[in-house]
């Protein structure tokens, strides 16, 4: 199977501090890949490097075999990679429907200010409705996004993230702050929307990680110490010592 993402000898330093150290990682097309590790391991920095929000100190990153490490975030997005952030990023005073429309328009290169000019665009409206169905929010399409529950706001953010048709999706702590029932709903949604996409997820909840991921990479102090299936990661002694501990998770 070919790779959706390939990181080769990737390093990132801030002054004298080396945060990511000569990192190599291949993420296969259409796999669900989790990146785990203790706080301060470099997970968020790695996400910023892949999505173009930070520039590499050295190394190369390829998306679908095309080098992206010198591109701006919006250029990477238009090449098929989209990401969410730890903080919910929606337009709270706009309706759920308008939020999704904005995501679609932005991916097409339109400015938000011309929304009124395309209100009659059937293709755009159909795409918006289809995406609302995919994220299970069609029933609240005309509610202001700021009035949604926290879990539904995160679902909406996922919808905005995939609105541009990206085939590689990066989610940063998608279930943080959720109750058990909200987490279960979120995991089911993520499974559904990643069926025909590549998923890269950073997540602290090990129950979510082991339920969701096809493979897991363990990042410790800027270095990947293991990449394997959930079962083998769980049994890996080096991973247990560095991160998981010896208790069952």
C-alpha positions in Angstrom: 0.0 0.0 0.0 1.3 3.5 -0.9 1.9 6.2 1.7 -0.4 9.2 2.3 2.3 10.9 4.4 6.0 10.3 4.5 8.4 12.0 7.0 12.1 11.6 6.4 14.8 12.7 8.8 12.5 15.5 10.1 13.9 17.8 12.8 12.7 20.9 14.5 14.7 23.1 16.9 13.7 26.3 18.7 17.0 27.9 19.5 19.1 25.4 21.3 16.1 23.2 22.1 15.7 20.2 19.8 12.0 19.3 19.9 11.8 16.8 17.0 14.9 14.7 16.4 15.6 13.1 13.0 12.1 11.6 12.9 11.1 9.0 10.2 7.5 8.0 9.8 5.3 6.4 7.0 1.5 6.7 7.2 -0.3 4.5 4.7 -3.2 5.6 2.6 -6.6 5.0 4.2 -5.2 3.9 7.5 -6.1 5.3 10.9 -2.8 6.2 12.6 -2.6 7.5 16.2 0.4 9.4 17.6 0.7 9.1 21.4 3.2 10.1 24.0 3.7 12.0 27.3 3.1 15.7 27.6 6.0 17.6 26.0 6.9 14.7 23.7 6.5 16.9 20.6 3.1 15.8 19.3 1.7 19.2 18.7 4.9 20.4 17.2 4.8 17.4 14.8 1.3 18.3 13.8 2.3 21.9 13.1 5.2 20.7 11.0 3.1 18.4 8.8 0.4 21.1 8.3 2.8 23.9 7.5 2.3 26.0 10.6 5.9 25.5 11.6 8.9 25.2 9.2 11.3 22.3 9.4 14.8 22.8 10.7 15.8 19.8 8.4 14.3 16.9 6.6 11.4 16.3 4.2 7.7 15.7 4.4 5.7 14.3 1.5 1.9 14.2 1.0 0.8 11.7 -1.6 4.4 11.6 -2.8 4.6 15.4 -3.3 7.0 17.4 -1.1 5.1 19.9 1.0 7.6 21.1 3.6 8.1 24.5 2.0 4.4 25.2 1.5 2.1 27.5 3.4 -0.8 25.9 5.4 -3.5 26.9 2.9 -1.4 25.4 0.0 -1.0 22.1 1.9 -4.8 22.1 2.6 -5.5 22.5 -1.1 -3.3 19.5 -1.8 -5.5 17.3 0.3 -4.6 17.6 3.9 -6.8 19.2 6.5 -6.4 19.4 10.3 -8.4 20.4 13.4 -6.9 22.0 16.5 -7.2 21.3 20.3 -9.4 24.5 20.7 -12.8 24.3 18.9 -12.6 26.5 15.9 -16.1 27.5 14.6 -18.1 30.7 13.9 -20.4 30.7 16.9 -22.9 33.4 15.7 -23.4 31.8 12.3 -25.7 28.8 11.8 -24.4 25.3 11.5 -25.3 25.3 7.8 -23.4 28.6 7.2 -20.3 27.2 9.0 -20.2 24.2 6.6 -20.8 26.5 3.6 -17.9 28.7 4.7 -15.6 25.6 4.9 -16.6 24.6 1.4 -16.3 28.1 -0.1 -12.9 28.6 1.5 -11.6 25.4 0.0 -12.8 26.6 -3.4 -10.8 29.8 -2.9 -13.7 32.1 -2.4 -13.8 34.9 0.3 -16.4 34.7 3.0 -17.7 38.1 1.9 -19.3 36.7 -1.3 -21.5 34.2 0.4 -24.6 36.2 -0.6 -23.6 36.0 -4.2 -23.8 32.2 -4.2 -27.0 31.6 -2.2 -28.6 30.2 -5.2 -25.8 27.8 -6.1 -27.5 24.3 -6.1 -24.2 22.4 -6.2 -22.9 24.2 -3.1 -26.2 23.7 -1.3 -26.3 20.0 -2.1 -22.7 19.6 -0.9 -23.5 21.4 2.3 -26.5 19.2 3.0 -24.6 16.1 2.2 -21.8 17.0 4.6 -24.3 17.9 7.4 -25.8 14.4 7.0 -22.3 12.8 7.1 -21.6 14.5 10.5 -25.1 13.9 11.8 -26.0 17.6 12.3 -28.7 18.1 9.6 -31.4 18.3 12.3 -29.8 21.5 13.7 -28.6 23.1 10.5 -30.2 26.5 11.2 -29.2 26.7 14.9 -26.3 29.2 15.8 -23.2 27.1 16.1 -22.4 28.6 19.5 -25.6 27.1 21.0 -24.6 23.5 20.1 -23.4 21.1 22.8 -19.6 20.8 23.1 -19.6 17.4 21.4 -21.7 18.8 18.5 -19.4 21.7 18.2 -16.5 19.3 17.8 -18.5 17.4 15.2 -19.1 20.6 13.3 -15.4 21.4 13.4 -14.7 18.0 11.9 -17.3 18.9 9.2 -15.5 22.2 8.5 -12.2 20.4 8.4 -13.3 17.9 5.7 -15.4 20.4 3.8 -12.7 20.9 1.2 -12.6 17.3 0.2 -9.3 16.5 1.9 -8.2 12.8 1.7 -5.9 13.1 4.7 -7.4 14.3 8.0 -5.4 15.3 11.1 -7.3 15.5 14.4 -5.7 17.0 17.5 -7.3 15.7 20.8 -10.8 15.2 19.2 -12.4 13.8 22.4 -10.7 16.1 25.0 -13.2 17.3 27.6 -16.0 14.9 26.6 -18.1 12.6 28.8 -18.1 8.9 28.1 -21.2 9.0 26.0 -20.0 12.0 24.0 -16.6 10.2 23.5 -18.4 7.2 22.1 -20.4 9.3 19.7 -17.3 11.1 18.6 -15.4 7.9 18.0 -18.2 6.5 15.9 -18.3 9.7 13.8 -14.5 9.7 13.3 -14.7 6.0 12.2 -17.5 6.9 9.8 -15.8 10.0 8.2 -12.4 8.2 8.0 -13.7 5.2 6.1 -12.3 6.5 2.8 -9.7 8.9 4.2 -6.3 8.7 5.8 -6.6 9.7 9.5 -3.8 10.9 11.8 -4.9 11.5 15.3 -3.2 12.8 18.5 -5.2 11.6 21.5 -4.5 11.1 25.2 -7.5 8.7 25.9 -5.9 5.3 25.4 -9.3 3.7 25.1 -10.1 5.9 22.1 -6.6 5.2 20.6 -6.8 1.4 20.9 -10.4 1.4 19.6 -9.7 3.7 16.6 -6.2 3.1 15.3 -4.9 0.6 12.8 -1.4 1.5 13.8 0.1 3.6 16.6 3.4 5.6 16.8 4.8 6.4 20.2 6.6 9.7 20.4 8.9 10.3 23.4 11.2 13.4 23.7 10.9 14.1 20.0 11.7 10.6 18.8 9.4 7.8 17.7 10.4 4.7 19.8 7.8 2.3 18.2 5.3 2.1 15.4 3.0 -1.0 15.3 -0.5 -2.4 15.7 -2.4 -1.6 18.9 -1.9 -5.1 20.2 1.9 -5.0 19.7 2.2 -1.5 21.1 0.3 -2.6 24.2 2.8 -5.5 24.6 6.0 -3.5 23.8 8.2 -3.3 26.9 10.0 -0.1 25.9 6.6 1.6 25.3 5.3 0.4 28.7 8.4 1.8 30.4 8.3 5.1 28.6 4.6 5.8 28.5 1.9 3.3 29.0 3.0 1.8 32.3 2.6 -1.8 33.1 -1.2 -1.7 34.0 -3.8 -2.8 31.5 -5.4 0.0 29.4 
